[in-house]
Amino acid sequence: MSGRAVTISEVAKHAGVAVSTVSYVLSGKRTISADTRRRVLDSINALGYHPNAGARALASRRSNVIALVLPLRAGMHVPVLMRFASAVVTAARRFDHDVLLLTADEGTAGIRRVAASALVDALVLMDVELDDRRVPLLRELAEPSVLIGFPAEPAGLTCVDLDFAAAGARCVEHLAERGHDEIALLGAPSVVYERGTGFARRTREGFVEAVDAHGLKGVALACEETFDEVYETVRDLLLDQPALSGLVVHNEAAVGHVLAALRQLDRRVPHDVAVVAICPDDVAERASPPLTSVLIPAEEVGREAVRLVMDKLEGRAVPDSTLLAPQLAVRAST
């Protein structure tokens, strides 16, 4: 191994343990069996591994910093994402922690870099995909983590989010209760579905299942962000389904465009078409007419993510899954 620095992963492989176990042996954060500890120390000696100064410092103190991993990708509505980020920052300050915001789409590399540097005590991750390549690494790290969102296989992780499947279903139920037989979901931009982003997929699944359960005619479509694209989608939808009378919009950037397109197509809201949105309350309230909506509880989710990660830092047990029930507010659009 001479000629270059030995990595903690190589030590773990040599000792036949997880990377997190090596970290625990080095930091003393958790009790490790004598046999495992000896095996790790023997591997450290055999390979000549030298933990960096930051890693050694973790044994005696904390950085009082949380990493918020929020990669800014195509199709993401930044104003809403910043609500989550602001909530995390505000909640962290109550625990005397600062927040390091990571917005580059570095995948596992960025997480490894930050964890190895001892810059942060814990991580909160956003924009979680169903098959998220960051998840296996989180299970190995010594630093605790919380995901805002759910991968397809959340076992061994701590996740919190709005129950988006229930949110999609609640919108369908609301329209069904008002007698609408033909409805549609205008969802996230196509690139968001293509990435397998969890919240978008789950909203669509909840919508489709509820449409079937209520015996309605429904279609779920991707919805882009520019007015021309939204207008074309709404126009084609109404041509294909002239009896359509209900829309669910799960795309904050497109809400205003959908309403404008309906006006240009001579469809009145709510007289001809009822509209329900999944969005922050102020977005719904500013619309014309004000929209019936399911709240995206960014502040509550952010606070809960920080509380969970702080509990984990203190060694307290936390639930694996925290799903917030959707709250629907009825306004003029239905």
N, C-alpha and C positions, 0 to 999 in steps of 0.2 A: 504493500500500500504506500510505499515511499514515493515522494515526488509530488503528491497532491494531498489535500485535506481529506481525511476519512469522514464520511457522512454518518449521521445518526441512523439513517436507513440501513447502511451497511452493518453497523453494530447490531441493529435489531435482527437482520437476516442471519448474521453469524451466530447470535445467541438463540435464535429460534423463537423470538418474542415479537410483539407489536412495537412499533415506534413509540407509542404512548407509554409502554412499560419502561423503555429506556429512559424516557423523560422523567417518569416518576422516580426511578432509581436516582437520577441526577439531582432532582429538585427536592426529594423527600416529601412531596405533596401527599402521597398515598403510601400506605403500608404494603410492601411487597415481600413475598415469602423469602426466607433466607436462601433457599436453593436458587430461586430465580434471580435474586439480587447478586448472588455469587457468580452465576452464569453470565449476567450482563457485565459485571465488573471484569471478569476474565476476558470477555470479548473486547472490552474497552482497552485493556492492557495489551492484548494480543495484536490488535489492529493499530494501536497508537492513536486512539481517538482523543481529541482535545476539544471539549465544549467551549463555545465562545464566551466572552465575558458576560454578555447579556444573559445567556442561558444559566451561567453560574449565579448571576444576580437573582434569578427567579427563585432560587432556594431560600432567599432571605427576605425578599420584598416583592411588591407588586408595582406595576407601572401606572395603575389607575386609569387605564385607557381601554376602551372597547373598540374593536374594528367593526365597522359597518360595511359589509361587502355588497355594493349596489352597482353592478356593471350596467352602464348605460348602452342599451342595444336598440336596434331598429324596432320601431313599433311601440316603444314604451312612452307613456304620457308623463313627461318629467314633472309637471306641476303636482300631480297626485303622488308620485314617488317622493317628492320633496316633503310632502306632508308626513309620510312615514319616517323619513330621515329626521325631520324636525322633532317628531315625537320621541324618537330614540335619543336624540341629543338632550332634550329637556329632561327625560326620565333619568338618563345617565348622570346628569348633574346633581340630581337629588341624592344619588348614591356616591357623590364626590368622584365621579369618573368623567373623563373627556371621551370624545369619539373621533376615531381616525376613519375618514370616509374614503373608501377605495372604489373608484368608478370605472377603472379600466377593466376590460373583459379579458382578464388574465387566466381565468379558470383556476386550476389547482396550483399553478405556479405562483400566483399572487398570495394565495393562502399560505403556501409553504414558506415563502419569503418572509411574510409578516410573523408567522408563528416562530420561525427560527431566529428572528431578530430580537425576540423578547420585548418588542415594542408594546404589546397588548396583553391584557389578562384573559380576554375572551373574544368571541366573534359572534356577530349577528349577520345572517346572510339573507339577501332578498333575491327576487326574480328566480324563484326555484322552478326548475324544470322537472318533469316526471322522471326522466332518465338523466338526472343531474350528475355530471362527471365529478363534481366537488364532494359528493356525499361519501364515497368510500374513504377519502382522506379525512373528513371530519370524524369518522369513527376511530381513526388512529391517533389523532392529535391529543396531547396532554391538555391543551387549552379547551375549556368548555365552549360549547356553541349552541346557538338557537337559530332555527330557520323560520323566517316569515314566509310561509308557504309549505306545501307538502310534496315531496317526491312520491313516485309510485310505491316505493318500498321504504317507509319511514321508520322501520324497526331499529331501535338503538339510537334514535335521534330525538331531539326535542323540537317540536314544531307548533307554531301558532298562526292562525289566520281566520278570516271570515270563512264561514262554511259556504263556499261559492256554489256548490251543487244545490244546497238548500235555497240559496238566493235565486238561482235560475228557476227553481221549482216554484218559489213563492211568487215570482212575477207571473208565471203561467196561471197559478191558482187565482191571483187577483183578477186577471183578465177573464178567466173562465167564470168566476163568480158574477161578472158583469155581462155575461152572455156572449162573449166573443168566441166564434167557432174557428176562424182562420187567423192565425197569428204567425209572427216571424221574430227570430232573434237576429239582430245586427250586432255581431260580436267584435272581437279584437281584430286588428289587421292580420292578414294572412300569414305574415312572417312570424307572428307570435304563436299561432297554431303550429306552424311548421317546426318551430323550436321545441314544441312540446311543453310550453309554459303551463304550469299546473292550474293556476286560477282560471285561465281562459278555457282550458279543456273541461274543467269541472263545471263551470257555469253552463257550457254547452250541453254536457251530459245531463245535468239537472233539468235543463229546459226540455230536452228531447224526451226524457223519461216522464216528465210531468205532462207533456203534450199527449203522449200515449195513454197515460193513466186517466186523463180527463176526456179522452176520445175526441181530441181536437185535430184539426189539420194544421200542421206547423212545419216551418223550415228554418234551419239555422245557417246563417251566412257569415262569412268574414266581412268586415267593413273597414275600408281604408280610411285615411285621415284627411284627404283633401276634399273640397266641396265637389269638384267635378266627378271624382270617383264615387262619393257618397250619393250624389244626384243620380248617377247612372245605375247604381245598385238599387236605390229606392224605385226609380222609374221602371226598371226591368222587373222588379218584384211585383209592383202593382199591375204591370201588364200580364204577368204570368198568373197572378192571383187577384183578379179584380174585386173579389169579395173579401179580401183581407181587411180586417178592422182593428188589429192590435199589433203593436210593435214593442219589443223589448230591446233596449239599446244598452250594450255593455262595452262602450268605447267613449270615454270622456271627451276625447278630442273631436269626436264626430257628432256629439249631441246637438250642437247648434246647427250643423250642416244638415242633419236629418230633418229638423223642424223647418229649416229654410227650404229644403227640397220638397217637403210635403206642401208648403204654401205655394211654391211654383207649380206644383202638379195639381193645384186646386183641391187639396185634401185638408179639411179643417180638423184641428185637434181641440177637443176630443170627439167632435160630432161625427166625423167620418172615420178617423183613425185614433184610437187611444194609444198613448205612449207611456211606457214605464222604463225608467233608467236605473242602472246600477252605478252609482256615482256618489261623490261627497254631497252633503246636503246643500251647500252653498251653490254648487253647480246646478242642482235641480231647482233651487229657489230663484236663481237669476234668469232661468229660461223663460221664454214667452210662448205659451203659458207656462207657469210653474209646473214642474214635472212630478208626478207620483214616482217615488224612487225607493230603492233599497240602499241604505247608507253603506258606503265603504268606510269602516271605522278605523281610519289610519291612526288616529291618536291613541285609541284604546289598544290596538294591536301593537303599536310601538312601545307603549308603556308595559304591556304584558311581556313582550320579548325581553325587555331590560330586566324586569322583575325575575323572570325565569333564569336568565343568565347569571344574575347576582346570587340567586338561591343556589345555583350550581357551583359558583365560586366558593360559597360558604359550606359546601358539602351537604346541603339539604336536598331531600328527595323532591323531584318535580314530576308532573305528569308528562308522558311522552307526547300527548296530543291535546291541544287546546283549540277548539273550534267555536267561534263566536256565532251565535244564532243571528240570522238576518232580521233586520227591523225595517218594515215597510211603512213609509209615510205617504198618505193619500193627499194628492194635490189636484190642481185643475185639469191635468192632462188625461185623467181617466174619469 
